């Protein structure tokens, strides 16, 4: 019996430690990894999400990043997956609200880099959208919408990183730190390719 209580106590400490690691210092590490790679990294206050955007919306005065990472969105999210055609920004924001991240790439990103992005996606595709977005030019954008783990109804933060090359460690750090932390916490198993 004491062994079970001890094991439960150790598990609780591990969970608390993991939550702390995903907090402020983990986020600083993500930002540092992108900046060290010569990329840009933004953390902005998340905008309230409402189902007011049309599926073909290309802008909204409330979107505070480009591509958008929070705010008004279409009522229907995109189907999770890897795409050869651009996705609706208004739908992608809805996926971010559910805890997904996006990886979007411009029309001038070399095919060899697109292949690296595809391999990155194939390695861990749950809760990830991969698609072209021509207007990004030679850049790759990663986006996420998060709320605090200890206060899921609190004020959130939206993240947007942009790079001109594939930076595997930075991209993995972004995915592993921000995925599944959206304001509507859908179970990870519901964010598999082919689902919406």
Secondary structure, DSSP 8 states (H G I E B T S, - for coil): -HHHHHHHHHHHHHHHHHHHHHSHHHHHHHHHHHHHTT-EEEEEE-----S---TT----TT--SSS--SSS--SS---SEE-SS---HHHHHHHHHTT-EEEEE-TTS-HHHHHHHHHHHHHS-TTEEEEE-GGGTT-EEEEEEEE-TT-TTS-EEEEEEEESS--HHHHHHHHHHHTT-SSS---GGGS-TT--
